[in-house]
Amino acid sequence: MRARRRRKVGMLVGLLLVAAGLAVAGNIGWFYLRQHVEGAALLHQEDKAISAARTLPTVPCPPFSNTSRSPQGVLDVKSIGMTAPVLGGDGATQLAVAVGHVPGSSWPGQPGTAILAAHDVTYFTDVDRLTTGSLIDFATPCRTYVYRVSGHQIVHTGTPIYSNPAQSELVLETCYPTNALFLTSQRFLVTASLVAARRAGVPVPRLATPIVPSVPAPPALAAQGLTLATNNTELGTLTLSGTPAPSWAQSMAPFNDEAAVLAEYFGAIRSAEQGQPGWWNALAKGVSITAAAPLAGATIDAYEVALGITLDATGTRLTGASLHGHLEVRTGPAPGEYTIEVAISDHHTQLTVSGWTMTAI
């Protein structure tokens, strides 16, 4: 009697396990069917929009959206044979049918880091085969942004991805291993840097070797660190003026030039704070260090208004720059709040501070 009861229980458990297995298999099958059908429809929709844009003299550039149900672009990686529609957002609804844009990150082509995510064993199943130098295209009806892979890493879930506002980068994120049919505790990240842009299907000449202006900082000053990573400064807007060529304006050149301009500015700030006229003269020939007298023996406590930067360019060459902000100086001979205006010239690809004004508020 007990044996018969055990057999019935065993048969019931077996049937339940079979049913559970069929349910799981059915869910997986439905997931892939939905991705194939809906994903293909989204891809067709965006491809059609991109093709139509190539016949127009001008193409409107609507802002990217994390709430729209329409595709925001197409991710194309020819080296691994991957083409995928991209939707705004990284929820289950988006990742079930497309590659998703992680809200809070930048969008492709913008300063900062754009993060695109997808499930493993779907669109990103082969991203671990991407090598340094591989090209990634993000195409929209307005522009196509071209990225070059710079590296990859494996991190734990939840590891923050830092964004450098002075660069335009792309990160592809998926579960690791990329062929796992289960939730994993690790993520595979592919990092790439923007190298070029194309307007509505019309190639824009690439800057194969952008010329970055040099900063004549003495070695002892440069060793202190003249980047955003070592100087607590809040940046505002980056503006381009003059007659820059599209091939310059749409490449990484403005961000590289901005980094050099900031290094020149930070070098001058540190020279004045530490009372080093020799350092100052190397960076600001023709401008007296007394122009920055409020900084002598002092430190900048905060930027009340984010530091704005304007780059002047002619063709593919930087000709100068200006910085403007509102800062608070702590200690020193004249603590208080000041507006600051700095002019920087580019002479034969070497930067020089050509104007420095601090006005007490």
N, C-alpha and C positions, 0 to 999 in steps of 0.2 A: 504494500500500500504506500509506504513511504517512498519506495523506489519509483513507483508510478508518479507520485506527486513531484519528486525531484526531476523526473523526465519532463513533466509538463512545465515546471518552472524553468527548466533549462531551455525547452523549446520556446517559451514565451520570451525569455531573455534574448535568445538567438534572433527571434523575429523582430524584437525591438531594436537590436543592434543592426540588423539588415535594413530596417526602416530608417534608422538614423543615418546609416551609410548612404542610402538612396537619397535622403533629404540633403545631406551635405553635397553629394555628387550633383544633385539637381540644382542646388544653389550655385555651385561653381560653374556648372554648365550655363545657367541663366546669366551669371555675371559675365562670362565671356561672350555669350550671344548678344547681350545688351551692349557691351563695349564694342563689339564688331559692328552692329547695326547702327546704334546711335553715334558712336565715334566716327564711323564712315560718313554719316550724314553731316556731322559738324565739320569734318575735314572738307567735304565737298562744298559746303556753304562758304567756308573761308577761302578755299582755292578759287571759287567762282568770283568772289569779291576782289581777290588779288589780281586775277586775270583781267577783270573789267577795269581795274584802276590803271592798268598799263596803257589803255586806249585813251585816257583822259589827259588833257594838258596840265591840269592841276588836280591834286588829290587832297580832300579835306582830312585833317588829322584829329579825329575825336579823341578825347582822353580815354585812357584805359579804365576799365571798370571791374571791380570785384563782385558786383551785384548783377551784372547783365547775364542773361542766359545765352547770349550769342558768343561765338568764339572770339577771342582777343588776338589771335595770331596762330601761326603754324610753326611748330618746332621741327626742323629738318636737319638730320644728321646723316649725311650720305655715307660716311665711312662705316656705319653699322646698319645702314638700310632702314633707318627709323624716321617716320613722318607721323606727327601727332597733332591734333587740335589742342589748343590751350584755352582753358576757361579761367575766369577770375574766381578765386576761392580754392580752398583745399579740403573741403568737406567730403563726406561720402558720396554726395550727389555728383560733384564734379569729378572726383577720382574714379568713379565707376565707369565713366565714358571718355575721359580726356586726361591730359596733363593739367594740373592745377597750379595757379599762381598763389603763393603764400601771402595772405594779406599782411600788411605791415612792412613787407620788403619792397624794394624799388621795382619798377618795371624795366624790361630790357630797353637799352638805349639811354636810360636816365642815370645820373650820378648815384653811386651806392651799389648795393648788391641785390640783384633780382634772384629770387628763389622759386624754382619750378619743381613740383613734386609729382610723383606717380607711384602707383603700386608696383611692387616687384612682380615678375612673371607677366608683365603687361608691356606698356610702351618702353619702360626703362630696363627691361630684362638684360640688355646687352651693354648698358652704359659702362660696365666694368671693363669693357674692351677698348674704351677710348684711351688714347695715349696722348702724351704731351705734344701739342702742335695740331691735333685734330680740330677741324672747324665745325662750328655749330651755327646754324642760321635760325633766326627768329623773324619770320616774315609776316608782315601786315599789309593791308592795302595801301598804306602810306609809305612805309619804309621796311627794308630788310636789314636787320642788325647782324653783323658777323662777329662771332666770338671765336677765340683760339684757346683750346684747353691748356691750362697751366699746371694742373695736378689733380690729385684725388686723395681722399682719406676715408677711413672707417671710424665712426664715432658712436658713442652711446646715444640712445634715444633721449632727446631733450637737451643735447649739447647746443649751446647758443652759437649762432652763425653771425660773426661780426661784419659790419658794413662800413667800408671806408668811403666817406662822401667825396674824396678826391679821386676816386676811380669808378669805373663802370664795369661791374663784374656780374657773372651769371653762375649760379650754383644749381646743379641738378641733384635732387635728393630722392632716394628710394630706400627700401628695406634691404638689409644685407643678411645673408646671401641674397643675390638678386634673383635666384631661382627657387627661393623658399616658398612653400605653399602654406605658410603659417605665419603668425605674428612673431616678429623678431625684436630683440632688444638693441639692435645695432642699425645704423644708417650708413649708406654709402653716398659720399658726396663727390661730385665732379665740379671743379672750379675752372672757370674760363674768363678771359678778359676781352673786352670789346676792342676790335681792331679796325672795323670799317662799317659803313652804312651805305645802303643803296636806296634811291628814291623811286618808289612805285615801279620797280622793275628796270630802272635805268641805272647802270653801274656808276658809282662815284669813284674816281681814282683813289686808290689807297695810298696812304703815306707809309711806304715800306720801312723807312728809317726816319721816324720823326726826330727833329733836332731839338733837344731839350736844352734851354739856356743854362749856363753854369752860374754858380753863386760863389763869388770870391771870398769865402769865409776862411780865415786862418785855421789851421788844423786844430788848435786848442779850442777854438769856438765851435767848429763843426763837431768836435767830439762830445759836446754837451747835448747834441740832438736838436735838429732844426726842423722837425716834422710835427704834424698834428699829434702824433703818438706821445711826444715828449713836451708838448706845450698845450696848456689847457685854454683853448680858444674856441668859442662858439662861432661857427661860420653861418653867414646869411646867404646871400644870393651870388651866383657867378653870372656876370654879364659880358657879352662879346660886343665889341665896337670896332669901328674902322671898316675895312673892306676884306674880311676874311674869306678865303676860298671855301666852297662847300666841302672839299676834300679835307680841309683842316678843321673846320667847325664840326664835322660829323665823325671825326676820328678821336683817338685818345689824346691828341696833341693838346687841346685846351686843358685837360686834367693834369697832364704832365707839366705844362707851363704854370698852371695854378700852384702845383706843389713847389716848383722852383721859386715862384714869387713869394709864397709863404715862408720858404726857407730864408730868403733875403730879408723879409720882414722880421722873422723871429731872431735872426742873427743881429739885426740892428737893435731890437728891443733888449736882447741880452747884453750887447756891448754897452748900451746906455745905462742899464741897471747896474752893471758891474764896474762902471767907470773905466772903460777900456777904449781910449781914443784911437789907439792903433787899430783895433778891430773895426771900430766905427769907420775910420778913414778908408779901410780896405773895401767896405761895403758902400760907403756914401761919399765918394770923392766930390768935393765942392760944397758939401752941406755940413755946417758946423754941428758938433755934438751938442752944443748948447740948445739946439732946436728941440732936443729931447731931455732938457734939464730936469723936468718934473720926475723923470724915471731914475735919476741918479741915486743909488743906494736904496731904491724903493722896489716894489713889485706891483704888478697889475693884479688887483684883488678880484675883479670881475669885469665882464663885458656887459654893460647895461643894454646895448644894442649889438646884435650879432655883426661880426665883421663882414662887410660886403667887398667883393672884388670885381673889378672890371679889367678885362684883357683887351688890349688894342692889337689888332693884327692887320697886316697887308698881305693878301694872297695866302701863302702857307707859312708866313713868318711872323712871330710875335715882335711887336715894335715897342711895347711898353705896357704898363699896368698901373692901376690906382687902387688903394684900399681906403675904406672909410668906416669908422665905428665910433662908439661911445663907451669909454672905459672908466673904471674907478681905480685910482692909484692909492696904495696903502703905504704908510710911513714915508720916509724920505723927506726932502726939504719942502715939498709942496703937495701934501696929500689932498685928494679930492677927486672930483669927476671932470673928465676932459672929453672933448671930441678930438678925434685924430684923423688926419688926412695925410696919406703917404703916396708919393708919386715914384714910380720905378721905371727906368729906361732900360732898353735892351740895345747894347752896343756890340755888334758882331757876336751875338749869342752869349754875351756876358751881362748879367744884371747889375744895375747901379741904382742906389737910392738917389733920386734927383730932387726930391722935395719932402719936407717933413714939417707938419704943423700940428701943434697941440694947443687947444684953446680951452681954458677953464670955463666950466659951466656955473 
